[in-house]
Amino acid sequence: MNLDELQERLKGFEWNDVEFKAAQTNVPKNAYETVSAFSNTSGGWLVFGVEEKGGQFEIVGVIEVDKVQNDFLSALRSKEKFNRVIETQSSLVNHNNKTLLIFYIPEVHRREKPVFLYGDIRQSFIRSGAGDMRCSDTEVKRFLREASDERYDSGTATFDITTCFEADSLRWYRSQFNALHPERDSSISDLEFLPNWGLVVEQDGRLLPTRASILLFGTQRALIQLLPRPVVDSQYIHARREDELPDERWADRLVVETNLMQAWSSLVDFFSRHAEHPFQIDPATLQRQEMPPEYLVFREAAINLLIHQDYADAGRSGLIRFFRDQTAFFNSGDAFIPSDELLDPGDKELRNPTIANAFRRIGLSEAAGTGVNSIFKSWRKMGLIPPIINNDRAKKSFELILLKEALLSETQLLLEAGLGVHLTEPEAAVFAYACHQGRLHMVDVKAVTGLATDRAREVANRLVVQGLLVNVDALPAPYYQLAEHLRAMTGPAAQNGSSPILHELNEAQWKVIEVADSPRTLGLLMDLVGIKRPLRIDFKQNVLQPLIQGHILRLTLPDQPNNPRQNYILTEIGQKLRQRRLNRVAR
């Protein structure tokens, strides 16, 4: 964290990844609670030399710098203070002859959680909002469960294997399995089939179902005994999310309390009823031969929800909420890997690997480690803003939000044209997302382009060279920020018209764009747009000139503006605007 970023943080906002302490002559006791909280959640900054007074932060500086720093670093390595050594990165910043000590405390691996104080596991803390909270007994137990190498779904349940499975669910699953694996012997019984995949195991001389098999194929009675809550609650709400009223009810709702095979069938039916573009699903396979992107995204997101839930959490169900402007998938249980690694290729740690493998064996989930990538790829194909992932370490929850908003909007194309820049498709996508977000980490660049890390970095760095982004060197990872001179063009100044960039077009200008895909004379443009000849000067000054200055329209003879053979034609950005408008009309 550099001085500029620190000063931005001192403006009084609540930050869940920054904690300020005066610590002028010694380390305050509650600083160690913050270390525990950062270690157990998503990491964060601990800044010594800043005091809060009346809701405002004031730099007071550390007086005993060497003492405070040495005491703190020694405590991080002391088994008397913490149950494990805490790694940190530290820096010293001087501001107006006052010294600040800045420490970055990273999140520890799940197998090392919880980090607690004084040898007492009850002294475990998590970060919630801008404060540190002592873990409840339930939260401590969850930490211990997730630190284990044995996954919850592989544990056994004490049910009679001859009566605990729902016959139709198993029959449907095996039909899909046999279709994809014709080399396998399809004549074996269910009680021969299930042990082959770790769904029934021998324990103390008897065969027992695993929790995964009950969740996947269990009867209603068996499932409720194992999971005393719904699997998922799906709601269709006829409003934008920001406009939703506290007492507003859903327009349609599906509460699923059946096994995962039946749950998937019910969710597909619910989605098909409310899809923007109606389609039919094969009732035998619950799939489409020709999958539209929106169905592919729903399939991956919904199955991701079914696969990765914390089924040991008896209090929180999965939740799918369909709004007009977005669809949100909520899951109890955070992802085991950091959010910035979810788009990386390769196998990943799974909460319920037995359940995940069962879905993959029948083609209802992408190969290991590619499901989230598939969602982002389909969203890019539709030209929409990348999905948002909220992987909340403190609340132990995971939310995937699919925004139904175009990435390259008309306003964005007008901005790009007004700047006079010529961007490749990946560059335009990254620049548009930077305008939307303000800052981007490398995971955002990868999400919006679909490129591997090295190539994504090249794209972002080219935007830095063009003066559109700036590179900020920060922990835990560097990020890219919209260049300062562009922020006013995308913020309030752009909305109130003080920006010099053209942000919207009038009806006459849109008509020009619709017909200027090939060279047109001034007179022909006026005729096609429906403007009378006596208004020639007004048309040229108020309709054409802003389009030319905005790099949307160009002269075929730019060095001879008054040449009688002069024609007007759309630029590359103008062509994109025209195509976008035509596509919208077609829909």
C-alpha positions in Angstrom: 0.0 0.0 0.0 1.5 3.3 -1.1 0.9 6.7 0.4 -1.7 7.7 -2.2 -3.8 4.6 -1.6 -3.5 5.1 2.2 -4.7 8.6 2.0 -7.7 7.4 -0.1 -8.5 4.9 2.6 -8.3 7.5 5.3 -11.3 9.4 4.0 -13.5 7.7 6.5 -15.1 4.8 4.5 -15.5 1.4 6.1 -13.0 -1.1 4.6 -13.2 -4.8 5.4 -9.5 -5.2 4.4 -7.9 -2.3 6.4 -7.7 -1.7 10.1 -6.1 1.4 11.6 -4.4 1.5 15.1 -2.7 4.4 16.8 0.1 2.1 18.3 2.4 5.0 19.0 4.5 3.3 21.7 3.2 -0.2 21.9 1.1 -2.8 20.0 -2.6 -2.7 21.2 -4.0 -6.1 22.3 -6.8 -5.9 19.8 -4.3 -5.7 16.9 -3.8 -9.4 17.4 -7.5 -10.1 17.1 -7.3 -8.3 13.7 -4.4 -10.6 12.7 -6.5 -13.6 13.5 -9.5 -12.2 11.6 -7.5 -11.3 8.5 -5.8 -14.7 8.5 -9.2 -16.5 8.8 -11.0 -14.6 6.1 -9.5 -12.8 3.0 -6.3 -11.1 4.4 -5.9 -7.3 4.9 -3.8 -4.3 5.9 -3.0 -3.4 9.5 -1.8 0.2 9.7 -0.1 1.5 12.8 0.1 5.3 13.4 -3.5 6.3 12.6 -6.0 7.2 15.3 -9.8 7.4 14.9 -11.4 10.6 16.4 -15.1 11.2 16.0 -15.4 8.9 13.0 -12.5 10.6 11.2 -9.0 9.1 10.8 -6.0 11.2 11.7 -2.3 10.4 11.1 -0.6 10.6 14.5 2.5 8.5 13.6 4.3 5.8 15.5 6.7 7.2 18.1 8.6 4.1 19.2 9.0 2.7 15.6 11.7 0.0 16.3 10.0 -1.2 19.5 6.5 -1.4 18.0 7.7 -3.1 14.8 9.9 -5.6 16.7 7.2 -6.5 19.3 4.6 -7.0 16.6 6.8 -9.2 14.3 8.0 -11.2 17.3 4.4 -11.9 18.3 3.5 -13.1 14.9 6.2 -15.8 15.2 5.4 -16.6 18.9 3.5 -19.9 19.6 2.4 -18.2 22.9 0.5 -15.6 21.0 -0.8 -17.6 17.9 -1.3 -21.2 17.3 0.9 -21.0 14.1 3.5 -18.6 12.6 1.9 -15.7 10.8 3.7 -14.5 7.6 3.5 -10.8 6.8 4.9 -8.2 4.5 5.7 -4.9 6.1 6.6 -1.4 4.9 7.4 2.0 6.5 5.7 5.2 5.2 6.6 8.8 6.2 4.1 11.5 5.9 4.7 15.1 7.2 7.5 13.8 9.5 5.2 11.2 10.9 6.0 7.5 10.5 3.4 4.8 9.8 4.0 1.0 9.9 2.0 -1.0 7.4 1.6 -4.7 7.6 -0.2 -7.0 5.1 -1.6 -10.1 6.7 -2.5 -12.8 4.1 -5.2 -15.3 4.4 -3.9 -18.7 5.5 -4.8 -22.0 3.7 -8.0 -23.7 4.9 -5.9 -26.6 6.4 -4.3 -24.0 8.8 -7.6 -22.4 9.9 -8.7 -21.3 12.4 -5.8 -19.0 13.5 -6.5 -18.3 17.2 -4.9 -16.6 20.2 -3.2 -17.8 23.5 -3.7 -21.5 22.8 -7.5 -21.1 23.1 -9.5 -22.0 19.9 -12.4 -19.9 21.3 -10.1 -16.9 20.6 -10.6 -17.3 16.9 -11.8 -14.2 15.0 -13.2 -13.4 11.5 -13.5 -10.1 9.7 -17.0 -8.9 9.3 -17.5 -5.5 7.6 -14.9 -3.1 9.1 -14.6 -5.0 12.4 -13.3 -8.2 14.0 -15.8 -10.7 15.4 -15.1 -13.7 17.7 -16.1 -16.9 16.0 -19.2 -18.7 17.2 -19.0 -22.4 18.1 -20.6 -23.2 14.7 -18.0 -21.2 12.8 -15.1 -22.9 14.7 -16.6 -26.3 13.9 -16.9 -25.3 10.2 -13.3 -24.3 10.1 -12.2 -27.6 11.6 -14.4 -29.6 9.3 -13.0 -27.8 6.2 -9.4 -28.2 7.5 -9.9 -32.0 7.3 -8.7 -33.9 4.2 -11.9 -36.0 4.4 -14.7 -34.3 2.6 -18.2 -34.3 4.0 -19.8 -36.0 1.1 -17.5 -39.0 1.3 -18.6 -39.8 4.9 -21.1 -42.6 5.5 -24.7 -42.5 6.6 -26.4 -45.2 8.7 -29.2 -46.1 6.3 -30.3 -49.5 4.9 -28.9 -49.6 1.4 -31.8 -51.7 0.2 -34.4 -49.0 1.0 -32.7 -45.6 1.1 -32.4 -45.0 -2.7 -35.2 -43.6 -4.9 -35.5 -46.1 -7.8 -36.5 -43.7 -10.6 -33.6 -41.3 -9.8 -31.1 -44.2 -9.9 -32.7 -45.6 -13.1 -32.5 -42.2 -14.8 -28.9 -41.6 -13.8 -27.8 -45.1 -15.0 -29.5 -44.6 -18.3 -27.5 -41.4 -18.9 -24.3 -43.1 -17.6 -24.7 -46.1 -20.0 -25.3 -43.8 -23.0 -22.0 -42.0 -22.3 -20.1 -45.2 -21.3 -21.3 -48.0 -23.5 -18.2 -50.0 -22.7 -19.4 -50.5 -19.1 -21.5 -53.5 -18.1 -25.0 -52.1 -17.8 -26.5 -55.4 -16.5 -25.1 -55.1 -13.0 -27.4 -54.3 -10.2 -27.6 -50.9 -8.4 -25.8 -52.4 -5.4 -23.0 -53.5 -7.7 -22.9 -50.2 -9.6 -22.8 -47.8 -6.6 -19.6 -49.2 -4.9 -17.7 -48.9 -8.2 -17.8 -45.1 -7.8 -17.4 -44.8 -4.0 -21.1 -44.2 -3.5 -21.5 -47.2 -1.3 -18.6 -48.4 0.9 -17.9 -51.2 3.3 -17.5 -50.3 6.9 -17.2 -52.7 9.9 -18.2 -55.6 7.7 -21.4 -53.9 6.3 -22.2 -51.9 3.2 -23.2 -48.3 3.9 -24.3 -45.4 1.6 -22.1 -42.3 1.6 -23.7 -39.0 2.2 -23.1 -38.2 -1.5 -25.3 -41.2 -2.6 -28.1 -40.1 -0.3 -27.9 -36.5 -1.6 -27.8 -37.7 -5.2 -30.4 -40.5 -5.1 -31.9 -40.7 -1.6 -35.6 -41.2 -0.9 -37.4 -38.3 0.6 -37.3 -39.8 4.0 -33.6 -40.5 3.9 -32.7 -37.1 2.5 -34.7 -35.2 5.1 -32.9 -37.1 7.9 -29.5 -36.2 6.4 -30.4 -32.6 5.3 -33.2 -31.0 7.3 -33.6 -28.1 5.0 -34.4 -27.5 1.3 -31.7 -28.1 -1.3 -32.5 -24.9 -3.2 -35.1 -22.1 -3.2 -35.7 -20.7 -6.7 -37.6 -17.4 -7.1 -38.7 -15.4 -10.1 -39.1 -11.7 -9.1 -40.7 -9.3 -11.6 -38.4 -6.3 -10.8 -34.9 -5.1 -11.0 -32.8 -6.1 -8.0 -32.2 -2.5 -6.9 -35.9 -1.8 -7.1 -37.0 -4.8 -5.1 -39.1 -3.8 -2.1 -38.6 -5.5 1.4 -42.1 -6.9 1.4 -42.3 -7.7 -2.3 -43.2 -11.3 -3.0 -41.9 -13.4 -5.8 -44.0 -13.9 -8.9 -43.2 -17.6 -9.0 -41.3 -19.9 -6.6 -39.9 -23.4 -6.5 -38.7 -24.9 -3.2 -36.8 -28.1 -3.8 -36.6 -30.7 -1.1 -35.7 -33.8 -3.2 -32.5 -35.5 -4.1 -30.1 -33.8 -6.5 -31.2 -35.7 -9.6 -34.8 -34.7 -9.0 -33.7 -31.2 -8.0 -32.0 -30.8 -11.4 -35.1 -31.8 -13.3 -37.2 -29.4 -11.3 -34.8 -26.5 -11.8 -34.6 -27.1 -15.6 -38.4 -27.0 -15.8 -38.5 -23.8 -13.7 -35.9 -22.1 -15.9 -37.5 -23.1 -19.1 -40.8 -21.5 -18.0 -39.1 -18.1 -17.4 -36.3 -18.1 -20.1 -36.3 -14.9 -22.3 -36.1 -17.2 -25.3 -38.4 -20.2 -24.8 -36.9 -23.6 -25.7 -37.6 -27.3 -25.2 -35.6 -29.8 -23.1 -35.4 -33.5 -24.0 -37.3 -35.0 -21.0 -35.2 -38.1 -21.2 -31.8 -36.4 -21.0 -32.7 -33.0 -19.6 -30.4 -31.5 -22.2 -30.6 -29.8 -25.5 -28.7 -30.8 -28.6 -28.3 -27.2 -29.6 -27.7 -25.3 -26.4 -28.2 -21.5 -26.4 -25.7 -19.6 -24.3 -28.2 -18.6 -21.7 -29.1 -22.3 -21.1 -25.5 -23.3 -21.0 -24.8 -20.6 -18.4 -27.8 -21.6 -16.3 -26.8 -25.3 -16.4 -23.3 -24.7 -15.2 -24.3 -22.1 -12.6 -27.2 -24.3 -11.2 -25.2 -27.5 -11.1 -22.3 -25.6 -9.6 -24.8 -24.6 -6.8 -25.9 -28.2 -6.4 -22.3 -29.6 -6.4 -20.6 -27.1 -4.1 -23.1 -26.4 -1.3 -22.0 -27.0 2.3 -24.5 -29.8 3.0 -23.3 -29.9 6.6 -24.9 -26.5 7.0 -28.4 -27.3 8.2 -29.5 -23.6 8.3 -28.9 -22.1 4.9 -30.3 -23.4 1.6 -29.1 -22.7 -1.9 -30.9 -19.7 -3.4 -31.5 -18.8 -7.1 -33.2 -15.4 -7.7 -34.2 -14.3 -11.2 -34.5 -10.5 -11.5 -35.2 -8.5 -14.6 -31.6 -7.2 -14.7 -29.7 -10.1 -13.2 -29.8 -13.6 -11.9 -28.1 -14.4 -8.5 -27.0 -17.8 -7.4 -26.3 -18.0 -3.6 -24.6 -21.0 -1.9 -23.7 -21.8 1.7 -20.0 -22.5 1.7 -17.3 -20.5 0.1 -15.0 -21.8 -2.6 -11.8 -23.5 -1.3 -9.6 -21.5 -3.6 -9.2 -17.7 -3.9 -11.6 -16.0 -6.3 -8.7 -14.9 -8.6 -7.8 -18.5 -9.2 -11.3 -19.7 -10.3 -10.7 -18.8 -13.9 -7.3 -20.6 -14.1 -7.2 -23.9 -15.9 -6.5 -27.1 -14.1 -8.0 -29.2 -11.3 -9.2 -27.4 -8.2 -10.0 -28.4 -4.6 -13.7 -29.3 -4.3 -16.0 -29.2 -1.4 -17.9 -32.3 -2.5 -15.7 -34.2 -5.0 -17.8 -37.4 -5.0 -21.0 -35.4 -6.0 -19.0 -33.4 -8.6 -17.7 -36.6 -10.2 -21.1 -38.1 -10.3 -22.5 -35.2 -12.3 -19.5 -35.2 -14.6 -19.9 -38.9 -15.4 -23.2 -38.1 -17.1 -22.1 -35.0 -18.9 -24.0 -32.5 -16.6 -21.0 -30.6 -15.6 -17.8 -29.4 -17.3 -14.5 -31.1 -16.8 -12.8 -30.4 -13.4 -11.9 -26.7 -13.0 -13.6 -25.4 -16.1 -17.2 -24.8 -15.0 -16.8 -21.2 -14.0 -14.7 -20.6 -17.1 -17.6 -21.9 -19.2 -20.0 -19.5 -17.6 -17.7 -16.5 -18.2 -17.1 -17.7 -21.8 -20.8 -17.9 -22.6 -21.4 -14.5 -21.0 -18.7 -13.0 -23.2 -20.2 -14.6 -26.2 -23.5 -12.7 -25.5 -21.5 -9.4 -25.1 -22.5 -8.9 -21.5 -20.6 -7.5 -18.5 -18.7 -10.4 -16.8 -20.4 -12.2 -13.9 -19.6 -11.0 -10.4 -18.3 -13.5 -7.9 -18.6 -12.8 -4.1 -16.6 -15.5 -2.3 -17.2 -14.4 1.3 -14.7 -16.0 3.6 -16.3 -14.5 6.7 -19.9 -15.5 6.0 -18.8 -18.8 4.4 -20.9 -18.2 1.3 -20.5 -18.0 -2.4 -22.6 -15.8 -4.8 -22.5 -15.7 -8.6 -24.3 -12.7 -10.1 -25.1 -12.8 -13.8 -25.7 -9.2 -15.0 -27.9 -8.6 -18.0 -26.1 -5.5 -19.1 -24.1 -5.0 -22.3 -20.4 -4.5 -21.9 -19.9 -2.4 -25.0 -22.9 -0.1 -24.7 -23.6 2.7 -27.1 -22.3 5.2 -24.6 -19.0 3.2 -24.4 -18.6 3.1 -28.1 -19.2 6.9 -28.3 -16.5 7.4 -25.6 -14.1 5.2 -27.6 -14.9 7.1 -30.8 -14.6 10.5 -29.1 -11.1 9.6 -27.7 -10.0 8.8 -31.2 -8.4 5.5 -30.1 -8.3 2.3 -32.2 -8.6 -0.7 -30.0 -8.5 -4.4 -30.7 -11.5 -6.4 -29.6 -9.8 -7.5 -26.3 -8.6 -4.0 -25.6 -12.0 -2.5 -26.2 -13.5 -5.1 -23.8 -10.9 -4.3 -21.0 -11.3 -0.6 -21.5 -15.1 -0.8 -21.3 -14.9 -2.9 -18.1 -12.4 -0.4 -16.6 -14.9 2.4 -17.3 -17.6 0.4 -15.6 -15.5 -0.7 -12.6 -12.9 2.1 -12.2 -10.2 -0.5 -11.4 -9.3 -4.0 -12.6 -7.3 -6.8 -11.2 -5.7 -9.4 -13.5 -8.5 -11.8 -12.8 -10.9 -9.1 -14.2 -8.8 -8.7 -17.4 -8.8 -12.5 -17.9 -12.6 -12.7 -17.2 -13.4 -10.0 -19.8 -11.0 -11.3 -22.5 -10.9 -15.1 -21.9 -7.1 -14.9 -22.3 -4.4 -16.6 -20.3 -2.5 -14.5 -17.8 0.4 -13.5 -19.9 -1.7 -12.5 -22.9 -4.2 -10.7 -20.7 -1.4 -8.7 -19.1 -0.2 -7.7 -22.6 -3.6 -6.3 -23.5 -3.8 -4.3 -20.2 -0.3 -3.0 -20.7 -1.1 -1.8 -24.2 -3.9 0.2 -22.7 -1.4 1.7 -20.2 0.9 2.7 -23.1 -2.1 4.4 -24.8 -2.8 6.4 -21.7 -6.2 4.8 -20.9 -5.2 2.9 -17.8 -2.5 3.2 -15.2 -0.8 0.4 -13.4 -0.9 0.5 -9.6 1.6 -1.6 -7.7 -0.2 -2.8 -4.6 -0.6 -5.8 -2.3 -1.9 -8.4 -2.4 -1.8 -7.9 -6.1 -1.2 -5.0 -8.5 -4.2 -3.6 -10.3 -5.1 -1.3 -13.3 -7.0 1.9 -12.8 -8.8 4.1 -15.3 -6.5 7.1 -16.1 -7.3 10.2 -14.1 -8.2 12.3 -17.2 -10.8 9.8 -18.2 -12.6 9.5 -14.8 -14.7 12.6 -15.4 -15.8 11.3 -18.7 -17.3 8.2 -17.1 -18.6 9.7 -13.8 -21.0 12.4 -12.9 -19.4 14.9 -15.2 -20.3 12.7 -18.1 -23.9 12.5 -17.0 -24.4 16.3 -16.6 -23.0 17.1 -20.0 -19.7 18.8 -18.9 -17.6 16.2 -20.6 -16.3 17.1 -24.1 -17.1 13.6 -25.4 -20.4 13.0 -27.2 -22.4 10.7 -24.9 -25.7 10.4 -26.8 -27.1 10.9 -30.3 -30.3 12.5 -31.4 -32.8 10.9 -33.8 -31.4 12.6 -36.9 -27.8 11.4 -36.1 -29.1 7.9 -35.6 -30.7 8.1 -39.0 -27.5 9.2 -40.6 -25.7 6.2 -39.0 -28.3 3.8 -40.3 -27.7 4.9 -44.0 -24.0 6.0 -44.1 -22.6 2.4 -44.3 -21.5 3.4 -47.8 -20.3 6.8 -49.1 -23.2 9.3 -49.3 -23.2 12.9 -50.5 -24.6 15.7 -48.2 -27.7 16.0 -50.4 -28.4 12.3 -50.4 -28.0 12.1 -46.6 -30.5 14.9 -46.2 -33.0 13.1 -48.5 -32.5 9.7 -46.7 -32.9 11.3 -43.3 -35.9 13.4 -44.4 -34.4 16.9 -43.9 -35.5 19.6 -46.3 -32.8 21.3 -48.4 -33.2 24.8 -47.0 -31.9 23.4 -43.7 -28.6 22.3 -45.3 -26.3 24.5 -43.1 -28.2 23.6 -39.9 -28.0 19.9 -40.8 -24.3 20.1 -41.5 -23.4 21.9 -38.3 -25.7 20.3 -35.8 -26.0 16.7 -37.2 -23.0 15.9 -39.3 -20.3 17.9 -37.6 -20.7 16.4 -34.1 -20.5 12.9 -35.7 -17.3 13.9 -37.5 -15.7 15.4 -34.4 -16.8 12.3 -32.5 -14.9 10.1 -35.0 -18.2 8.3 -35.9 -18.4 9.7 -39.4 -15.6 10.7 -41.8 -15.0 12.5 -45.0 -13.9 10.6 -48.0 -11.9 13.6 -49.1 -10.7 14.9 -45.7 -8.2 17.4 -47.2 -10.9 19.0 -49.4 -14.0 19.5 -47.2 -15.8 21.7 -49.7 -15.2 19.5 -52.7 -18.4 19.0 -54.6 -17.6 15.3 -54.9 -17.3 15.0 -51.1 -18.9 12.0 -49.5 -19.5 10.9 -45.9 -19.1 7.3 -44.5 -19.1 5.7 -41.1 -15.8 5.0 -39.3 -15.1 1.6 -37.8 -16.8 2.7 -34.5 -19.7 4.1 -36.5 -20.1 0.7 -38.1 -20.2 -0.9 -34.7 -22.9 1.5 -33.5 -24.9 0.9 -36.7 -24.7 -2.9 -36.3 -25.6 -2.6 -32.6 -28.7 -0.6 -33.4 -29.8 -3.0 -36.2 -29.4 -6.0 -33.8 -31.5 -4.3 -31.2 -34.2 -3.5 -33.7 -34.1 -7.2 -35.0 -34.7 -8.4 -31.4 
